[in-house]
Amino acid sequence: MPSTARTTPASKARPSAAAAAKPRRRTAQPESRAPQPDGHDLPRDERVRQLAYAFYEQRGGGDGQAMDDWLRAEQAIEADEVQAERSAVDGH
């Protein structure tokens, strides 16, 4: 009797976390939303993903450090957001 277990071809396997961090094509934004020059017009998770991929490329790629790249990107964006808020409050 043939086996009923299914095998998943490599082409259908889940991508690694580093592959998931690659930038995706940007979808059109509504006309009413004015773009900001510093990239804040993108959703936060998109900015994190793009920065994490930039860190991945900076270190020469390689698997196994996707979480480190992601956390580093989150921290950098959080610091940028805090600085922007302080500047707005200070009037700078």
C-alpha positions in Angstrom: 0.0 0.0 0.0 1.5 3.4 -1.0 2.4 5.9 1.8 0.0 8.7 2.4 2.6 11.1 3.8 3.3 14.1 1.6 6.6 15.6 1.1 7.1 19.3 0.4 9.3 20.1 -2.5 12.1 22.5 -1.7 10.6 25.2 -3.9 7.5 25.3 -1.7 9.3 25.3 1.6 9.0 28.4 3.8 11.6 31.1 3.1 14.3 31.8 5.8 13.9 34.8 8.0 16.7 36.5 6.0 14.8 36.0 2.8 11.6 37.3 4.4 13.5 40.5 5.3 14.1 41.3 1.6 12.4 44.5 0.4 9.1 43.9 -1.4 7.7 46.0 -4.2 6.0 49.0 -2.8 2.3 49.3 -3.4 0.7 52.6 -4.4 -0.3 54.9 -1.6 -3.5 56.9 -1.5 -3.1 60.4 -3.1 -4.2 62.1 0.1 -1.2 60.9 2.0 1.8 63.2 1.5 5.1 61.4 1.4 7.8 62.3 3.9 11.4 62.6 2.8 12.8 60.3 5.5 10.8 57.2 4.6 8.2 57.6 7.3 5.5 57.4 4.7 6.0 53.6 4.8 4.5 51.4 7.5 6.9 50.8 10.4 7.2 47.1 9.7 8.1 47.8 6.1 10.8 50.2 7.2 12.1 47.6 9.7 12.2 45.0 7.0 14.1 47.1 4.6 16.6 48.2 7.2 17.1 44.6 8.4 17.8 43.6 4.8 20.3 46.4 4.5 22.1 45.2 7.6 22.0 41.6 6.1 23.7 42.9 3.0 26.2 45.0 5.0 27.5 42.0 6.8 27.8 40.1 3.5 24.7 37.9 3.8 24.6 34.5 5.2 21.9 32.7 7.2 21.6 32.5 11.0 21.5 36.2 12.0 18.1 37.3 10.6 16.7 37.9 14.1 19.8 40.0 15.1 19.3 42.1 11.9 15.6 42.5 12.6 16.1 43.6 16.2 18.9 46.0 15.3 16.6 47.6 12.7 13.8 47.9 15.2 16.1 49.6 17.7 17.5 52.0 15.0 14.0 53.0 13.9 12.8 53.4 17.5 15.7 55.7 18.2 14.9 57.7 15.0 11.2 58.0 16.1 12.1 59.1 19.6 14.5 61.7 18.1 11.9 62.9 15.7 9.3 63.3 18.6 11.9 65.2 20.7 12.6 67.5 17.8 8.9 68.1 17.2 8.4 69.0 20.9 11.4 71.2 21.0 10.4 73.0 17.8 13.5 72.0 15.9 
